[in-house]
């Protein structure tokens, strides 16, 4: 399921925040990056495929997927974020948010908003860099 950016949220994400499902934050080293509703950095996994997560079990413990309550959860992005948000069903029957069809994750070693300790880990994990619509 994909959702156009800017659609009001009917069900808040299970990330615990009250804001949009995804937003942008500025990182002095990496530029503008995608973050969850709590300001935690979001990553993609090089071994994933579009609309399919290959991070399960121990991997998912170290790289918690960004999940929502159901496939029908309305997703929102902060103003200026372009791209397509979607939801996929994982092997464990949870529902993971995707950005431009790639599953989104957080990193267990990021302890506060602004941390990006997962960037480049194993040459497999990368922050999602975004270009706000206003600067395109």
GIZI-V165770 format. One record per residue. N is the residue number from 1. RES is the residue in one small letter. BURIAL is + if it has 9 or more other C-alpha atoms within 8 Angstrom, else -. Layout:
N&RES&BURIAL, N&RES&BURIAL
This chain:
1&x&-, 2&x&-, 3&x&+, 4&x&-, 5&x&+, 6&x&+, 7&x&+, 8&x&-, 9&x&+, 10&x&-, 11&x&-, 12&x&+, 13&x&+, 14&x&-, 15&x&+, 16&x&-, 17&x&+, 18&x&-, 19&x&-, 20&x&+, 21&x&+, 22&x&+, 23&x&+, 24&x&+, 25&x&+, 26&x&-, 27&x&+, 28&x&-, 29&x&-, 30&x&-, 31&x&-, 32&x&+, 33&x&+, 34&x&+, 35&x&+, 36&x&+, 37&x&+, 38&x&+, 39&x&+, 40&x&+, 41&x&+, 42&x&+, 43&x&+, 44&x&+, 45&x&+, 46&x&-, 47&x&-, 48&x&+, 49&x&-, 50&x&-, 51&x&+, 52&x&+, 53&x&+, 54&x&-, 55&x&+, 56&x&+, 57&x&-, 58&x&-, 59&x&-, 60&x&+, 61&x&+, 62&x&+, 63&x&+, 64&x&+, 65&x&+, 66&x&+, 67&x&+, 68&x&+, 69&x&+, 70&x&-, 71&x&+, 72&x&-, 73&x&+, 74&x&+, 75&x&+, 76&x&+, 77&x&+, 78&x&+, 79&x&-, 80&x&-, 81&x&+, 82&x&+, 83&x&-, 84&x&+, 85&x&+, 86&x&+, 87&x&+, 88&x&+, 89&x&+, 90&x&+, 91&x&-, 92&x&-, 93&x&-, 94&x&+, 95&x&+, 96&x&+, 97&x&+, 98&x&+, 99&x&+, 100&x&-, 101&x&+, 102&x&+, 103&x&+, 104&x&+, 105&x&+, 106&x&+, 107&x&+, 108&x&+, 109&x&-, 110&x&+, 111&x&-, 112&x&-, 113&x&+, 114&x&+, 115&x&+, 116&x&-, 117&x&-, 118&x&+, 119&x&+, 120&x&-, 121&x&-, 122&x&-, 123&x&-, 124&x&+, 125&x&+, 126&x&+, 127&x&+, 128&x&+, 129&x&+, 130&x&+, 131&x&+, 132&x&+, 133&x&-, 134&x&-, 135&x&-, 136&x&-
